[in-house]
């Protein structure tokens, strides 16, 4: 009693090993998984007696149940005392699900099992295409393409592309990875007289005139990116700066002492964006990232969290809050995305923010705070339905400022401050209705003023003049000159 599994090789009889031929031509019950193999003709010519499981292919509902049925029958025959030789196309250990199933059942049933080495179609493919598998190669059944990792960097061989339908499904799956016009190599009947090797665009895969059980597809690796993205360099540098013998200043910092720097870096990023300066933006984003890494390092040293925790947490949150991208929910527009986002946030943190205006950080700049207060109030209906009343409100508040400014000096101070605050709050509301972030808008104007004022200063120096020697009209001309210079850039 026992099972010996052998491989018929990739195609031609000449690729069958001598050990396998001696086994097939000897005693024992020989069963082929399928007789649809090029070397079977030679077996018949040489009088080798065999049966096959081809009759099961037409009856099976799917391949999973078919392979399981084949494995069950092979094990059953062996347990009845027969010595079974089970032969499969190619190599027993390359893309042979029945061999995997038989091996598992044989171990469980304590049935003796021997697997004979054999040549697979892969060895022929390596030679024909000049591919060295040691450089990295992924081999996958066409039915398993859904398991392909999204960051695949190796070459890819897709086996069992046995029909036009499978070729179509393979094409669609691979186009998501490589694009419609990625060049692939289709191989068929490797090692046989009618061997076919053809390079085509991926979108042409299911248009080939002949596709059968001896068809496979080779997809060359995508060009490697020049750099692999990693946070490790900056994380390692920060760890060194904070370690004994590192930088005294860095070692002394805490979350509280670092607060001002992260705010400063955010505004420098905004300035770079407004200037449309890509080089500066890259540098300022790096400075901002440094602050994040700095805080993560401080937290890690106290056992709080690590930089990896920061990355993992925000990644998981983004996936959770975008079910229309990573799940099965559909949305009509960006507004519906925002609604879903808020609902998901509430489910994530039930009861954490019971009041409407909860969740606005205390340390935000005043314009940004006003914007967020109004936006939160608007979500519960405390808002105008159109922009008209917003303009009226600004006019009303400006009139109250004029009234406060005209009051006696003793009454003017606090009242003027209050009324000016109301004007600013109303202007923030106007910005919100117009879809403009007031903090960003004012910051942009501040930077614009700085640039134009700097131009005036430079021109005065070039002319050998001082501020005191200029009247307002002359300075205004230089201001207009700065404006014209910016408009021409």
C-alpha positions in Angstrom: 0.0 0.0 0.0 1.3 3.5 -0.8 1.2 6.4 -3.2 4.0 7.6 -5.5 3.5 10.9 -7.2 5.4 11.7 -10.4 5.5 14.5 -12.9 5.1 14.0 -16.7 7.2 17.1 -17.4 6.3 20.3 -19.2 5.3 18.8 -22.5 7.6 16.8 -24.7 8.4 13.2 -23.7 12.1 14.1 -23.9 11.6 16.3 -20.8 10.4 13.4 -18.6 13.1 12.2 -16.2 14.4 8.6 -16.5 13.3 7.9 -12.9 9.7 8.8 -13.8 9.7 6.7 -17.0 10.9 3.7 -15.2 8.2 4.2 -12.6 5.4 4.6 -15.2 6.5 1.6 -17.2 6.8 -0.6 -14.2 4.1 -2.3 -12.0 1.4 -0.6 -10.0 -1.8 1.1 -10.8 -1.1 4.2 -12.9 -3.6 7.1 -12.8 -3.1 10.4 -14.6 -4.8 13.5 -13.4 -5.5 14.2 -17.0 -4.6 12.4 -20.2 -4.5 15.8 -22.0 -0.8 16.0 -22.1 1.6 15.9 -25.0 3.6 12.9 -23.8 0.6 10.7 -23.3 0.7 9.7 -27.0 4.2 8.2 -26.4 2.9 6.4 -23.3 0.2 4.7 -25.4 2.7 3.9 -28.2 4.9 2.1 -25.7 2.1 0.1 -24.2 1.8 1.9 -20.8 -1.6 1.1 -19.2 -3.2 3.9 -17.3 -6.5 5.5 -16.4 -7.3 9.2 -15.9 -9.6 11.5 -14.0 -10.7 13.3 -17.2 -14.3 12.1 -16.8 -14.6 14.1 -13.6 -13.8 17.4 -15.2 -17.2 17.5 -17.0 -19.1 16.6 -13.9 -17.5 18.9 -11.4 -19.1 22.2 -10.4 -15.8 23.9 -9.9 -12.1 23.2 -9.6 -12.0 23.2 -5.8 -14.5 20.4 -5.6 -12.9 18.5 -8.6 -9.4 18.5 -7.0 -10.9 17.4 -3.7 -12.7 14.5 -5.3 -9.5 13.4 -7.1 -7.6 13.5 -3.9 -10.3 11.5 -2.1 -10.3 8.7 -4.7 -6.5 8.4 -4.8 -6.4 8.1 -1.0 -9.3 5.6 -1.0 -7.5 3.3 -3.5 -4.3 3.4 -1.5 -6.1 2.5 1.7 -7.6 -0.5 -0.1 -4.1 -1.9 -0.4 -3.2 -0.8 -3.9 0.2 0.7 -4.8 -0.8 3.8 -6.7 1.3 5.8 -9.1 -0.4 9.2 -9.5 1.1 11.3 -12.4 0.4 15.0 -13.0 1.5 17.4 -15.7 4.8 19.2 -15.1 6.2 18.9 -11.7 4.2 17.6 -8.7 5.2 20.5 -6.6 4.5 23.3 -9.0 1.0 24.6 -9.2 -0.6 21.2 -8.4 -3.5 21.5 -5.9 -4.3 17.8 -6.0 -0.8 17.0 -4.8 -1.2 19.4 -1.9 -4.5 17.8 -0.9 -3.3 14.2 -1.3 -0.2 15.0 0.8 -2.3 16.3 3.6 -4.7 13.4 3.6 -1.9 10.8 3.3 -0.3 12.2 6.5 -3.6 12.2 8.4 -4.4 8.6 7.2 -0.8 7.4 7.7 -0.6 6.3 4.0 3.0 6.1 2.7 3.7 8.8 0.2 6.7 9.4 -2.1 7.0 12.4 -4.5 9.5 12.0 -7.4 11.3 15.2 -8.6 10.3 16.3 -12.1 10.9 19.1 -14.5 8.2 21.8 -14.7 7.3 24.2 -17.5 9.1 26.9 -15.5 12.6 25.6 -16.3 11.7 25.8 -20.0 10.3 29.3 -19.5 13.4 30.5 -17.7 15.5 29.4 -20.6 13.3 30.8 -23.4 12.9 34.2 -21.8 16.3 34.5 -20.2 14.8 34.9 -16.7 16.9 34.0 -13.6 14.4 33.3 -10.8 17.1 34.1 -8.2 16.5 37.8 -9.0 13.0 37.5 -7.7 9.9 36.0 -9.3 6.3 35.5 -8.2 4.3 32.5 -9.6 0.6 32.5 -9.2 -2.5 30.6 -10.5 -4.8 32.8 -12.6 -7.6 31.9 -10.1 -5.6 33.4 -7.3 -4.8 36.8 -8.7 -7.0 38.5 -6.1 -4.3 37.6 -3.6 -1.6 39.5 -5.5 0.0 42.1 -3.2 -0.4 45.7 -4.4 3.3 46.5 -3.9 4.6 43.6 -6.0 8.2 44.4 -7.3 9.2 41.0 -8.8 8.5 39.6 -12.2 5.2 37.6 -12.4 4.2 34.3 -14.0 0.5 33.6 -14.2 -0.3 29.9 -14.8 -3.5 28.1 -15.7 -4.7 30.7 -18.2 -6.6 27.9 -19.9 -9.5 29.7 -21.6 -10.5 33.0 -23.2 -12.7 33.8 -20.2 -9.8 33.2 -17.8 -7.5 35.3 -20.0 -10.1 38.1 -19.9 -10.3 38.0 -16.1 -6.5 37.9 -15.9 -6.2 40.9 -18.1 -8.6 43.0 -16.0 -6.9 42.0 -12.8 -3.4 42.9 -14.1 -4.4 46.1 -15.8 -5.2 47.5 -12.3 -1.6 46.9 -11.5 0.3 47.7 -14.7 -2.0 49.7 -17.0 -3.6 48.7 -20.3 -0.5 49.0 -22.5 2.0 47.2 -20.3 4.0 44.7 -22.4 3.7 41.0 -21.3 4.9 37.7 -22.8 2.4 34.9 -23.5 3.8 31.4 -23.8 2.1 28.3 -25.0 3.2 24.7 -25.6 6.6 25.3 -24.2 9.1 22.6 -25.2 6.8 21.3 -28.0 7.3 21.6 -31.8 4.5 24.2 -32.0 5.9 26.3 -29.1 4.6 29.9 -29.2 6.1 32.9 -27.5 4.6 36.2 -28.2 4.9 39.7 -26.7 1.7 41.7 -26.6 0.1 44.6 -24.8 -1.8 43.6 -21.7 -5.2 44.7 -23.1 -4.7 42.3 -26.0 -4.5 39.2 -23.8 -8.0 37.8 -24.4 -7.8 38.5 -28.2 -5.2 35.9 -29.0 -6.4 33.3 -31.6 -5.5 30.3 -29.4 -5.7 30.0 -25.6 -5.6 26.6 -24.0 -4.5 24.6 -20.9 -0.8 25.1 -21.9 -1.0 28.9 -21.9 0.8 31.0 -19.3 1.7 34.7 -19.0 5.0 36.3 -18.0 4.8 39.9 -16.7 8.2 41.6 -16.3 8.8 43.6 -13.1 7.9 47.2 -13.1 10.8 49.6 -13.1 12.0 50.0 -9.5 11.5 53.4 -7.9 14.8 55.2 -7.4 14.2 55.4 -3.7 12.2 53.3 -1.3 10.1 55.6 1.0 11.0 55.3 4.6 10.8 57.4 7.8 13.7 55.5 9.3 16.5 58.1 8.5 14.8 61.0 10.3 13.6 58.7 13.1 17.1 57.4 13.7 18.6 60.9 13.6 16.1 62.1 16.3 16.8 59.1 18.4 20.5 59.9 18.2 19.9 63.6 19.1 17.9 62.6 22.2 20.2 59.9 23.4 23.0 60.3 26.0 25.8 62.2 24.3 23.4 63.7 21.8 22.3 67.4 21.6 21.8 69.1 25.0 19.0 71.3 23.6 17.1 68.4 22.0 17.4 66.3 25.1 15.8 69.1 27.3 12.7 69.5 25.1 9.2 68.4 26.1 5.9 68.4 24.4 5.1 71.7 26.1 8.3 73.4 25.1 8.0 72.3 21.5 4.5 73.8 21.0 5.6 77.1 19.5 7.8 75.4 16.9 5.1 73.3 15.4 2.9 76.3 14.9 5.8 78.3 13.3 6.5 75.4 10.9 2.8 75.2 9.8 2.9 78.9 8.9 6.1 78.5 7.0 4.5 75.7 5.0 1.6 78.0 4.2 3.9 80.7 3.0 5.7 78.2 0.7 2.4 77.2 -0.7 1.3 80.8 -1.4 4.7 81.5 -3.1 4.2 78.4 -5.3 7.8 77.6 -4.4 8.3 73.8 -4.7 11.8 73.8 -3.3 10.8 75.8 -0.3 7.7 73.7 0.3 9.7 70.5 0.3 12.1 72.0 2.9 9.3 73.4 5.1 7.3 70.1 5.0 10.5 68.4 6.2 10.8 70.9 9.1 7.1 70.2 10.0 7.7 66.4 9.8 10.7 66.8 12.1 8.4 68.3 14.7 6.1 65.3 14.4 9.0 62.9 14.7 10.3 64.9 17.7 7.0 64.6 19.6 6.8 60.9 18.8 10.3 60.4 20.1 9.5 62.2 23.4 6.4 60.0 23.8 8.3 56.8 23.0 10.9 57.6 25.7 8.1 57.9 28.3 6.4 54.7 27.1 3.5 56.5 25.5 3.6 55.7 21.8 6.0 55.4 18.8 6.3 57.0 15.4 5.0 53.7 14.0 1.9 54.0 16.2 1.4 57.5 14.8 1.5 56.2 11.2 -0.6 53.1 11.9 -3.3 55.1 13.8 -3.8 57.7 11.1 -3.7 55.0 8.4 -6.4 52.9 10.1 -8.5 56.1 10.7 -8.3 57.1 7.1 -9.4 53.7 5.9 -12.2 53.6 8.4 -13.5 57.1 7.5 -13.4 56.4 3.7 -15.8 53.5 3.3 -16.7 54.8 -0.1 -13.1 54.1 -1.2 -12.1 51.0 1.0 -15.6 49.6 1.5 -18.8 49.2 -0.4 -20.5 52.5 0.4 -21.2 54.9 -2.5 -21.4 58.7 -2.3 -22.8 61.3 -4.7 -20.5 64.2 -4.0 -17.9 65.7 -1.7 -20.6 67.1 0.7 -21.9 63.5 1.3 -18.3 62.5 2.1 -18.2 65.1 4.8 -21.5 64.0 6.3 -20.3 60.4 6.4 -17.0 61.5 8.0 -18.8 63.3 10.8 -21.1 60.3 11.4 -18.2 57.9 11.6 -16.4 60.2 14.0 -19.4 60.1 16.3 -19.6 56.3 16.2 -15.8 56.1 16.9 -16.1 58.3 20.0 -19.6 58.0 21.5 -20.3 60.4 24.3 -16.8 62.1 24.1 -18.2 65.4 22.8 -21.8 65.8 24.1 -22.0 69.5 23.3 -22.1 71.0 19.8 -19.1 73.2 20.2 -16.9 70.5 21.9 -13.7 69.4 20.2 -12.3 72.8 19.1 -8.7 73.1 20.5 -8.2 76.0 22.9 -4.9 77.1 21.4 -6.1 77.7 17.8 -5.6 81.2 16.3 -8.7 83.4 16.8 -9.7 83.5 13.1 -9.5 79.7 12.9 -11.4 79.3 16.1 -14.2 81.6 14.9 -14.4 79.7 11.6 -14.7 76.3 13.5 -17.3 77.7 15.9 -19.5 78.9 13.1 -19.1 75.7 11.1 -20.1 73.5 14.1 -23.1 75.7 14.8 -24.2 75.5 11.2 -24.3 71.7 11.3 -27.2 71.9 13.7 -29.0 74.6 11.7 -27.8 77.7 13.5 -26.9 79.5 10.3 -28.3 81.6 7.5 -29.5 79.8 4.4 -27.9 82.3 2.0 -25.2 84.9 1.9 -27.3 88.1 1.8 -27.9 88.4 5.6 -24.2 87.9 6.1 -23.4 91.1 4.2 -26.1 92.9 6.2 -24.6 91.7 9.4 -21.2 93.1 8.5 -22.7 96.5 7.7 -24.6 96.4 11.0 -21.4 95.6 13.0 -19.4 98.3 11.2 -22.0 100.9 12.1 -21.7 99.8 15.8 -17.9 100.2 15.6 -18.4 103.8 14.3 -20.8 104.4 17.1 -18.4 103.0 19.7 -15.5 105.1 18.3 -17.6 108.2 18.6 -18.4 107.6 22.2 -16.7 109.6 25.0 -13.2 108.4 25.7 -14.1 107.0 29.1 -16.7 104.7 27.4 -14.7 103.9 24.3 -12.1 101.2 25.2 -13.9 98.0 26.0 -16.9 98.8 23.8 -14.7 99.5 20.8 -12.8 96.2 21.3 -16.1 94.3 21.6 -17.5 95.8 18.4 -14.4 95.3 16.4 -14.4 91.6 17.5 -18.0 91.4 16.3 -16.9 92.8 12.9 -14.1 90.3 12.6 -16.4 87.4 13.6 -18.9 88.6 10.9 -16.2 88.7 8.3 -15.1 85.2 9.2 -18.7 84.1 8.6 -18.6 85.8 5.1 -15.4 83.9 4.4 -17.1 80.6 5.4 -20.0 81.3 3.0 -17.5 82.1 0.2 -15.6 78.9 0.9 -12.4 80.8 1.9 -10.4 79.9 5.0 -10.0 83.2 6.8 -6.8 82.2 8.6 -5.2 81.3 5.4 -6.5 84.4 3.6 -5.1 86.7 6.3 -1.8 84.9 6.4 -1.6 85.3 2.6 -2.3 89.0 2.9 0.3 89.3 5.7 2.9 87.7 3.5 1.9 89.9 0.6 2.3 93.0 2.7 5.7 91.8 3.9 6.9 91.3 0.3 5.7 94.7 -0.9 7.0 96.5 2.1 10.4 94.8 1.6 10.3 96.1 -2.1 9.9 99.6 -0.9 12.7 99.2 1.6 15.0 97.9 -1.1 14.1 100.7 -3.6 14.8 103.3 -0.9 18.2 101.8 -0.3 19.0 101.7 -4.0 18.0 105.4 -4.3 20.0 106.4 -1.2 16.9 107.7 0.5 15.6 107.3 4.1 12.1 106.7 5.3 12.1 110.2 6.8 12.9 111.8 3.5 9.7 110.3 1.8 6.2 111.5 2.1 3.2 109.2 1.9 2.5 109.9 -1.8 6.1 108.8 -2.7 5.8 105.7 -0.6 2.5 104.9 -2.2 4.1 105.1 -5.7 6.7 102.5 -4.6 3.9 100.4 -3.2 2.2 100.5 -6.6 5.5 99.6 -8.2 5.7 96.5 -6.0 2.2 95.5 -7.0 3.0 95.8 -10.7 6.1 93.8 -10.2 4.2 90.9 -8.6 1.5 91.0 -11.3 4.2 90.7 -14.0 5.8 87.7 -12.4 
